Amino acid sequence: MAEPPSDWPSRVTAQLARIRSGAPGALDDLLPLVYQELHRLAEIALQRERPGHTLQPTALMHEAFLRLFGGAAPSFSDRAHFLGIAARVMRQVLVDHARARRAQKRGPQFQIPLRENLAVAAPAAGLLELDEALDRLAREDTRLVALIEMRFFAGMTAEETAEARSESVHMVRHDLRYAQARLRRILEGPSLRS
């Protein structure tokens, strides 16, 4: 896929301002502007999923777009805000898809065996456990969760994240390393359900 034109950020921000002001047709004009970028982010998000994942990039992108704009017109302040929320919505779509798949596998007859000592259970690395860990981290620092979502769910580079958030690349990389360490501790620590 080709890179967006150099004026793409300002065009997206201007279009989002039109949507906020209620300009007729503004939402319809936004989709062609962001389609390629959202599709690229969806492809990257799905590269991290298990092989044979049933959700395709186009379906993920369309579902995210519907969730973003399907109800009341959202109010994004700029492109960075839009991309951050899009990353969060892609995470939600992937988590919902994983929950539905897990529920399908279980069926009504499925029973969960409980271990004697739940605190020493092996660390979980599945998407649902990661989502729970991110929710726990969000109670401490929502900014770190936004960085993780932009980097790992939307596939943005540290440079793209820094540009979108108007922060230094050094700070974004530092905070991403810190966020990953915090997530590792949460995932390896006591049960996420506590």
C-alpha positions as CSV (number, residue, x, y, z in Angstrom):
1,M,0.0,0.0,0.0
2,A,1.2,3.5,-0.8
3,E,2.0,6.0,1.9
4,P,-0.7,8.6,2.5
5,P,0.1,12.0,1.0
6,S,2.1,14.5,3.1
7,D,-1.0,16.7,3.7
8,W,-3.0,13.6,4.9
9,P,-2.9,14.5,8.6
10,S,-4.2,18.0,8.1
11,R,-6.9,16.8,5.6
12,V,-8.1,14.2,8.1
13,T,-8.1,16.7,11.0
14,A,-10.1,19.2,8.8
15,Q,-12.6,16.5,7.9
16,L,-13.0,15.6,11.5
17,A,-13.7,19.2,12.3
18,R,-16.4,19.2,9.6
19,I,-18.0,16.2,11.2
20,R,-18.0,17.8,14.6
21,S,-19.7,20.9,13.2
22,G,-22.4,18.8,11.6
23,A,-21.5,19.5,7.9
24,P,-23.7,17.5,5.6
25,G,-21.8,14.7,3.9
26,A,-18.7,15.1,6.1
27,L,-18.7,11.6,7.3
28,D,-19.1,10.2,3.8
29,D,-16.0,12.3,2.8
30,L,-14.0,10.9,5.7
31,L,-14.1,7.3,4.7
32,P,-12.1,7.6,1.4
33,L,-9.5,9.7,3.4
34,V,-8.9,7.1,6.1
35,Y,-9.8,3.8,4.4
36,Q,-6.3,2.9,3.3
37,E,-4.7,3.8,6.7
38,L,-7.4,1.9,8.7
39,H,-7.0,-1.1,6.4
40,R,-3.2,-1.0,7.0
41,L,-3.7,-0.8,10.7
42,A,-6.2,-3.7,10.6
43,E,-3.6,-5.8,8.7
44,I,-1.0,-5.1,11.2
45,A,-3.3,-5.9,14.1
46,L,-4.2,-9.2,12.6
47,Q,-0.6,-10.2,12.0
48,R,-0.3,-10.6,15.8
49,E,-3.2,-13.1,15.9
50,R,-3.0,-16.8,15.7
51,P,-2.6,-18.5,12.3
52,G,-5.9,-19.2,10.7
53,H,-7.7,-16.3,12.4
54,T,-11.2,-16.1,10.9
55,L,-11.4,-12.3,10.9
56,Q,-9.9,-10.6,7.9
57,P,-8.4,-7.1,7.8
58,T,-11.2,-5.6,5.7
59,A,-13.8,-7.1,8.1
60,L,-11.9,-5.8,11.1
61,M,-11.6,-2.4,9.6
62,H,-15.3,-2.2,8.6
63,E,-16.4,-3.4,12.0
64,A,-14.2,-0.8,13.7
65,F,-15.5,2.0,11.3
66,L,-19.1,0.9,12.1
67,R,-18.5,1.1,15.8
68,L,-16.8,4.4,15.5
69,F,-19.5,6.0,13.3
70,G,-22.5,3.7,13.6
71,G,-24.2,5.6,16.4
72,A,-24.1,9.3,17.3
73,A,-21.5,11.3,15.4
74,P,-18.3,11.1,17.5
75,S,-16.3,14.2,18.3
76,F,-12.6,13.6,17.5
77,S,-10.4,16.6,18.2
78,D,-7.8,15.7,15.6
79,R,-6.1,12.8,13.6
80,A,-4.2,11.6,16.7
81,H,-7.4,11.3,18.7
82,F,-9.1,9.5,15.8
83,L,-6.3,7.0,15.4
84,G,-6.1,6.4,19.2
85,I,-9.8,5.7,19.4
86,A,-9.6,3.6,16.2
87,A,-6.9,1.5,17.8
88,R,-9.0,1.0,20.9
89,V,-12.0,0.0,18.8
90,M,-9.9,-2.5,16.9
91,R,-8.8,-4.0,20.2
92,Q,-12.5,-4.3,21.3
93,V,-13.5,-5.9,18.0
94,L,-10.6,-8.5,18.3
95,V,-11.5,-9.2,22.0
96,D,-15.2,-9.6,21.2
97,H,-14.3,-11.9,18.3
98,A,-12.1,-14.0,20.7
99,R,-14.9,-14.1,23.3
100,A,-17.4,-15.3,20.8
101,R,-15.0,-17.9,19.5
102,R,-14.3,-19.1,23.1
103,A,-18.1,-19.3,23.8
104,Q,-18.6,-21.3,20.7
105,K,-16.0,-23.8,21.7
106,R,-17.4,-24.2,25.1
107,G,-21.0,-24.9,24.4
108,P,-23.5,-25.5,27.2
109,Q,-21.8,-28.7,28.3
110,F,-18.4,-27.2,28.8
111,Q,-17.1,-27.2,32.4
112,I,-14.0,-25.3,33.6
113,P,-11.7,-27.4,35.9
114,L,-10.4,-25.4,38.8
115,R,-6.9,-25.9,40.1
116,E,-6.1,-26.3,43.8
117,N,-3.8,-23.3,43.8
118,L,-5.0,-20.7,41.3
119,A,-2.3,-18.2,42.3
120,V,0.4,-20.3,40.8
121,A,-1.3,-21.0,37.5
122,A,0.8,-20.6,34.4
123,P,0.9,-17.0,33.1
124,A,-1.8,-16.5,30.4
125,A,-0.9,-14.9,27.1
126,G,-4.2,-15.0,25.3
127,L,-6.0,-12.0,23.9
128,L,-8.7,-12.1,26.5
129,E,-6.1,-12.2,29.3
130,L,-4.2,-9.4,27.7
131,D,-7.4,-7.4,27.5
132,E,-8.0,-7.9,31.2
133,A,-4.4,-6.9,31.9
134,L,-4.9,-3.7,29.8
135,D,-8.0,-2.9,31.8
136,R,-6.1,-3.3,35.0
137,L,-3.3,-1.1,33.7
138,A,-5.8,1.5,32.6
139,R,-6.9,1.9,36.2
140,E,-3.3,3.1,36.9
141,D,-2.4,5.0,33.7
142,T,-4.8,5.3,30.7
143,R,-2.0,7.0,28.6
144,L,0.1,3.8,28.7
145,V,-2.8,1.7,27.5
146,A,-3.4,4.2,24.7
147,L,0.3,3.8,23.6
148,I,0.0,0.0,23.7
149,E,-3.2,0.1,21.7
150,M,-1.7,2.4,19.1
151,R,1.5,0.3,18.8
152,F,0.3,-3.3,19.1
153,F,-3.4,-3.2,18.1
154,A,-3.2,-0.6,15.4
155,G,0.4,-1.4,14.5
156,M,1.6,2.1,14.5
157,T,5.4,2.6,14.8
158,A,6.9,4.5,17.6
159,E,7.5,7.4,15.2
160,E,3.8,7.3,14.0
161,T,2.6,7.2,17.6
162,A,4.8,10.1,18.6
163,E,3.7,12.1,15.6
164,A,0.0,11.3,16.3
165,R,0.3,12.2,20.0
166,S,2.6,15.2,19.4
167,E,5.2,13.7,21.7
168,S,8.9,12.9,21.2
169,V,9.8,9.5,19.8
170,H,12.2,9.0,22.7
171,M,9.4,9.5,25.3
172,V,7.0,7.2,23.4
173,R,9.7,4.4,23.2
174,H,10.5,4.8,26.9
175,D,6.9,4.7,27.9
176,L,6.1,1.7,25.6
177,R,9.0,-0.2,27.3
178,Y,7.6,0.7,30.7
179,A,4.0,-0.2,29.7
180,Q,5.2,-3.6,28.4
181,A,7.1,-4.3,31.6
182,R,4.0,-3.3,33.6
183,L,1.8,-5.6,31.5
184,R,4.3,-8.5,31.9
185,R,4.1,-8.1,35.7
186,I,0.3,-8.0,35.6
187,L,0.1,-11.1,33.3
188,E,2.6,-13.0,35.4
189,G,1.2,-11.9,38.8
190,P,-1.7,-13.1,40.8
191,S,-5.0,-13.9,39.0
192,L,-6.4,-11.1,36.9
193,R,-9.8,-11.6,38.4
194,S,-8.7,-10.2,41.8
